[in-house]
Amino acid sequence: MTTRSADPRVAPAEPAAIVRGPTRRLRDAGNACLAPADALEVATGAMQMAAKQGRIVGRVTYREGDGQEIVIRPGPCEINVTHLDVTLSWTDGDTRGSTALPLAEYTRYLTSGAIVLDD
């Protein structure tokens, strides 16, 4: 996080963070910082909807209402990211499935390797 001095002649401190992957420069209230490109688009709402192809390779679950967790079987899926949530769509034989996940849960599945994006 960037801090500001009461004296406008003093430059703000640089953020102490490591950023990996593609980045973009973000200006927020006069302070410049770097953010991962996808996270920046999600955080600013610039990414309205981006369909991506991926694969479920680990344990990915969802809930219907307050019910128990349902496991999505491994295989191909379509991923639609908005600034509010992520929609996963998949097929299981003749049945099509779809669920909305909070961004934090989707990010957890990506970082753990349970969902892999196709290039």
Buried (B, 14 or more C-beta within 10 A) or exposed (E): EBEEEEEEEEEBEEBEEEEEEEBBEBEEEEBEBBBBBBBBBBBEEEBEEEEBEBBBEEEBBBEEEEEEEEEBEBEEBBBBBBBEBBBBBBEEEEEEBEBBBEBEBBBBBBEEEBBBEEE
